[in-house]
Amino acid sequence: MPASAPPVSNTPPEPAVFRSEQLSTDPDTKLRELHRLAAECFADIDSYIVRLRRREQVNGKDKPEELLLCRFRKQPFSVYFKWIGPEGNGREVVYVQGRHDNKIHTRMVAGDIPLMPAGKRMALSPDSLLVRSASRHAITEAGVGHLIDLFGQRLAAQASFKCLGLVRRDEFKQPVEGAEEAVPPGAEPTLPRGGRRLWFFDPASHLPVLIVFNDDTGHEVEYNCYDLFQYPVNLDDADFDPDQLWGAKR
């Protein structure tokens, strides 16, 4: 493990402490403020560590819930995942845009690939069929930065939103700021009949912490919950180098 980053373990980092800010009571203004405050907070973050709990429906099939410890860096865009829950426990993935052959490098666990033992490495193009069949999203869409950008794009496109105000969710000790987006038919390739997307922002850090996407029947097709943020952490190249993380590939 590179010395510049906290060691990866099953124990998530302690959360940062933030100051809350009062939002406007006007719904349209409040939505814009949610995006502005999130963007302003994220602008000051070069890299961060966070825990992610996610569930996805891929190709019409609900996948098991996964719990991951994640590291992100903005420039160059860098991602490191380690599975720390029952599903895929011990699997690791690293990707740096434009480096390491611009491939997603994976340290597999038993059962990932038939007849391949745990600890074997695989490198795949981000647009390979195997990668695309594993998730609804490209790896370049991982992290809260993409969510902030997407929220801003949906607002700019005048998508149908309504403010939910402060909402209590079982995932968090304190209420979070909520917004509901109506996704019309045809807007999402994988949901031809549309659905609704729920956005939740931490009122203290202003970052998006929970996204829930349901289809037109109310069935969950996507769930991403981020918590236990840690920053600044000053992650560098060594923290996203597969050879330094796992040893040179043989």
Secondary structure in CASP SS format (residue, H / E / C, confidence):
PFRMAT SS
TARGET T0000
AUTHOR 0000-0000-0000
METHOD secondary structure of the structure
MODEL  1
M C 1.00
P C 1.00
A C 1.00
S C 1.00
A C 1.00
P C 1.00
P C 1.00
V C 1.00
S C 1.00
N C 1.00
T C 1.00
P C 1.00
P C 1.00
E C 1.00
P C 1.00
A C 1.00
V C 1.00
F C 1.00
R C 1.00
S C 1.00
E C 1.00
Q C 1.00
L C 1.00
S C 1.00
T C 1.00
D C 1.00
P H 1.00
D H 1.00
T H 1.00
K H 1.00
L H 1.00
R H 1.00
E H 1.00
L H 1.00
H H 1.00
R H 1.00
L H 1.00
A H 1.00
A H 1.00
E H 1.00
C H 1.00
F H 1.00
A H 1.00
D C 1.00
I C 1.00
D C 1.00
S E 1.00
Y E 1.00
I E 1.00
V E 1.00
R E 1.00
L E 1.00
R E 1.00
R E 1.00
R E 1.00
E E 1.00
Q E 1.00
V E 1.00
N C 1.00
G C 1.00
K E 1.00
D E 1.00
K C 1.00
P C 1.00
E C 1.00
E E 1.00
L E 1.00
L E 1.00
L E 1.00
C E 1.00
R E 1.00
F E 1.00
R E 1.00
K C 1.00
Q C 1.00
P C 1.00
F C 1.00
S E 1.00
V E 1.00
Y E 1.00
F E 1.00
K E 1.00
W E 1.00
I C 1.00
G C 1.00
P C 1.00
E C 1.00
G C 1.00
N C 1.00
G C 1.00
R C 1.00
E E 1.00
V E 1.00
V E 1.00
Y E 1.00
V E 1.00
Q C 1.00
G C 1.00
R C 1.00
H H 1.00
D H 1.00
N H 1.00
K C 1.00
I E 1.00
H E 1.00
T E 1.00
R E 1.00
M C 1.00
V C 1.00
A C 1.00
G C 1.00
D C 1.00
I C 1.00
P C 1.00
L C 1.00
M C 1.00
P C 1.00
A C 1.00
G C 1.00
K C 1.00
R E 1.00
M E 1.00
A E 1.00
L E 1.00
S C 1.00
P C 1.00
D C 1.00
S C 1.00
L H 1.00
L H 1.00
V H 1.00
R H 1.00
S C 1.00
A C 1.00
S C 1.00
R C 1.00
H C 1.00
A C 1.00
I H 1.00
T H 1.00
E H 1.00
A C 1.00
G C 1.00
V H 1.00
G H 1.00
H H 1.00
L H 1.00
I H 1.00
D H 1.00
L H 1.00
F H 1.00
G H 1.00
Q H 1.00
R H 1.00
L H 1.00
A H 1.00
A C 1.00
Q C 1.00
A C 1.00
S E 1.00
F E 1.00
K E 1.00
C E 1.00
L E 1.00
G E 1.00
L E 1.00
V E 1.00
R C 1.00
R C 1.00
D C 1.00
E C 1.00
F C 1.00
K C 1.00
Q C 1.00
P C 1.00
V E 1.00
E E 1.00
G E 1.00
A E 1.00
E E 1.00
E E 1.00
A E 1.00
V E 1.00
P C 1.00
P C 1.00
G C 1.00
A C 1.00
E E 1.00
P C 1.00
T C 1.00
L E 1.00
P C 1.00
R C 1.00
G C 1.00
G E 1.00
R E 1.00
R E 1.00
L E 1.00
W E 1.00
F E 1.00
F E 1.00
D C 1.00
P C 1.00
A C 1.00
S C 1.00
H C 1.00
L C 1.00
P E 1.00
V E 1.00
L E 1.00
I E 1.00
V E 1.00
F E 1.00
N E 1.00
D E 1.00
D C 1.00
T C 1.00
G C 1.00
H C 1.00
E E 1.00
V E 1.00
E E 1.00
Y E 1.00
N E 1.00
C E 1.00
Y E 1.00
D E 1.00
L E 1.00
F E 1.00
Q E 1.00
Y C 1.00
P C 1.00
V C 1.00
N C 1.00
L C 1.00
D C 1.00
D H 1.00
A H 1.00
D H 1.00
F H 1.00
D C 1.00
P H 1.00
D H 1.00
Q H 1.00
L H 1.00
W H 1.00
G C 1.00
A C 1.00
K C 1.00
R C 1.00
END
